[in-house]
Amino acid sequence: AKCNFCAHRVDAGLEPACVVVCPTHSIWVGDLDDPESGISRLVNTNPVTVRAPEQQTGPNVFYLGADRAVLDPLAAPVDESYIFSRPDAHRAEVSAQLPTDPVSGARTTLNTAHPRPWGWRVTTYLWTKAVAAGAMMLAALAHLLGVELGAVGDVVAPVVGLAGAAVTGVLLVWDLKRPERFLFIFLKPNPTSWLFWGAAVLAIASGLFFAWLVFALLGMDAVLTGLAVPTAIAAALTAGYTAFLFGQAEGRDLWQSPLLFWHLLVQALMVGSAPLVLAAAVLGGVDDAGRNLLVGTLAVATVAHLVMVLLEYLGRHSTRNAGAAAHLVTRGRYARTFWLGGIGLALVGAVLAGLGWTGPLLAAVAGGLVVQVALLAYESVFVRAAQDVPLS
């Protein structure tokens, strides 16, 4: 983490310090684009390997004569003790549930602690923005379909959307290492980062949610009709942009699923419909078509969420990294939370929503509350398990 490739030396035409002081000249650097450079001749005339080629990130660090166990962290989990110390508790607990290499039996004998950078705040933010986005997607959809939701769609949905977006923003800023620098996202934007685009999406969506609330209170339905499509798009992007943000974390293969964007939209509809169902039960003013839209969305989205989760975790995985993370989820340290919380509670929520679709609305209200806990349990597992697979 501290290496900057000795930029001050390279800028002055010198080699990095590690190259100069290596007594066996084992470290080479140079211009790989120059076929006449020493490092180009070395790489082109010897069998070399790279770390994690399946990530397709175009690594420019090449190894000569390195055993696979040296380059693949999954091939050499930590043992109970290092040579001169003990591994941190988290690394030791995870490694105990990872398979050892049947050929080499290699073990890591020296390393440093690697705590998970993302924790409960990211888990919670995935839930809060899902609630906000789902509620507003439904309000906009109902308006486009001509379904009457009354105050539930005009007032409750944008209030839920604004509250969810506000809490999401607080959690995102709080999770920064230097929270006071959050304004740099806008003052010094990096258009290649989904951290910037995510912040922009949240800001635009919040503006549209606020405009929806104001014009609804003023009774300007014609304006709401014009806002419906951009609001629905902004809400969908609010729910789904995290798929692209997580996609930039190339080393966390569990987050690289092509289903993730669509899964986030389904999750948003699942948990975002719940507060609207509750509001419909308390406030009324929703006709049969509105009730069918809200409760039907809750039921169908919950079932779709369950199907997508089971397909993702019980199917085959393209890399060993993703397979190891899925193993931790389904049969390892997170299995109880995953099966009882993420799957079991979601199944209960789906059944209650189905009962409320044709029966008492209170059953759907209960189902909506249950799926909130189910999604939090699932997101907790999803965020942590991907970070537990060792990368070094």
SULUR-V681488 format. One record per residue. N is the residue number from 1. RES is the residue in one small letter. NEAR is the number of other ideal C-beta (glycine too) atoms within 12 Angstrom. Layout:
n-><N/N>
res-><RES/RES>
near-><NEAR/NEAR>
This chain:
n-><1/2/3/4/5/6/7/8/9/10/11/12/13/14/15/16/17/18/19/20/21/22/23/24/25/26/27/28/29/30/31/32/33/34/35/36/37/38/39/40/41/42/43/44/45/46/47/48/49/50/51/52/53/54/55/56/57/58/59/60/61/62/63/64/65/66/67/68/69/70/71/72/73/74/75/76/77/78/79/80/81/82/83/84/85/86/87/88/89/90/91/92/93/94/95/96/97/98/99/100/101/102/103/104/105/106/107/108/109/110/111/112/113/114/115/116/117/118/119/120/121/122/123/124/125/126/127/128/129/130/131/132/133/134/135/136/137/138/139/140/141/142/143/144/145/146/147/148/149/150/151/152/153/154/155/156/157/158/159/160/161/162/163/164/165/166/167/168/169/170/171/172/173/174/175/176/177/178/179/180/181/182/183/184/185/186/187/188/189/190/191/192/193/194/195/196/197/198/199/200/201/202/203/204/205/206/207/208/209/210/211/212/213/214/215/216/217/218/219/220/221/222/223/224/225/226/227/228/229/230/231/232/233/234/235/236/237/238/239/240/241/242/243/244/245/246/247/248/249/250/251/252/253/254/255/256/257/258/259/260/261/262/263/264/265/266/267/268/269/270/271/272/273/274/275/276/277/278/279/280/281/282/283/284/285/286/287/288/289/290/291/292/293/294/295/296/297/298/299/300/301/302/303/304/305/306/307/308/309/310/311/312/313/314/315/316/317/318/319/320/321/322/323/324/325/326/327/328/329/330/331/332/333/334/335/336/337/338/339/340/341/342/343/344/345/346/347/348/349/350/351/352/353/354/355/356/357/358/359/360/361/362/363/364/365/366/367/368/369/370/371/372/373/374/375/376/377/378/379/380/381/382/383/384/385/386/387/388/389/390/391/392>
res-><a/k/c/n/f/c/a/h/r/v/d/a/g/l/e/p/a/c/v/v/v/c/p/t/h/s/i/w/v/g/d/l/d/d/p/e/s/g/i/s/r/l/v/n/t/n/p/v/t/v/r/a/p/e/q/q/t/g/p/n/v/f/y/l/g/a/d/r/a/v/l/d/p/l/a/a/p/v/d/e/s/y/i/f/s/r/p/d/a/h/r/a/e/v/s/a/q/l/p/t/d/p/v/s/g/a/r/t/t/l/n/t/a/h/p/r/p/w/g/w/r/v/t/t/y/l/w/t/k/a/v/a/a/g/a/m/m/l/a/a/l/a/h/l/l/g/v/e/l/g/a/v/g/d/v/v/a/p/v/v/g/l/a/g/a/a/v/t/g/v/l/l/v/w/d/l/k/r/p/e/r/f/l/f/i/f/l/k/p/n/p/t/s/w/l/f/w/g/a/a/v/l/a/i/a/s/g/l/f/f/a/w/l/v/f/a/l/l/g/m/d/a/v/l/t/g/l/a/v/p/t/a/i/a/a/a/l/t/a/g/y/t/a/f/l/f/g/q/a/e/g/r/d/l/w/q/s/p/l/l/f/w/h/l/l/v/q/a/l/m/v/g/s/a/p/l/v/l/a/a/a/v/l/g/g/v/d/d/a/g/r/n/l/l/v/g/t/l/a/v/a/t/v/a/h/l/v/m/v/l/l/e/y/l/g/r/h/s/t/r/n/a/g/a/a/a/h/l/v/t/r/g/r/y/a/r/t/f/w/l/g/g/i/g/l/a/l/v/g/a/v/l/a/g/l/g/w/t/g/p/l/l/a/a/v/a/g/g/l/v/v/q/v/a/l/l/a/y/e/s/v/f/v/r/a/a/q/d/v/p/l/s>
near-><7/7/13/13/20/21/12/12/18/20/12/10/8/15/23/22/18/20/22/16/14/14/9/8/16/15/24/28/29/23/17/22/11/13/15/13/16/19/27/21/16/23/27/16/13/16/13/23/21/22/27/27/19/21/22/13/16/13/20/19/23/27/24/21/13/19/16/22/22/20/25/31/31/37/28/28/32/35/23/17/17/20/13/10/17/17/28/19/14/22/34/27/21/34/34/21/28/34/21/20/21/9/12/15/13/22/25/31/19/17/27/17/17/24/15/27/19/31/19/18/26/33/31/27/37/45/39/40/53/49/45/45/50/48/53/55/51/51/50/40/33/38/35/23/20/17/28/25/42/26/25/37/46/35/30/40/51/43/30/40/48/34/25/40/39/25/26/38/30/21/27/32/24/20/25/22/11/12/17/10/13/24/14/18/27/17/11/13/18/17/13/10/20/26/29/25/26/35/33/23/34/43/26/23/43/32/23/40/42/25/28/42/32/21/25/35/18/15/13/17/19/13/22/35/21/18/33/33/18/24/43/36/25/35/47/34/35/47/49/36/39/41/32/25/30/32/27/23/30/22/30/33/32/37/38/29/29/15/26/32/26/23/36/43/35/39/46/47/45/50/49/48/56/47/41/51/53/32/36/41/28/17/22/17/20/34/19/17/20/36/36/28/36/50/42/31/44/52/38/23/43/47/27/29/43/35/23/31/38/24/19/38/35/20/17/12/25/18/27/25/35/30/28/35/41/36/28/36/40/29/21/29/25/35/23/19/29/35/26/19/30/40/34/24/32/43/27/26/43/35/25/32/47/23/22/36/29/16/19/18/32/20/27/41/32/30/43/45/28/33/51/36/26/41/45/31/33/45/43/31/37/43/35/34/41/41/34/38/40/37/27/21>
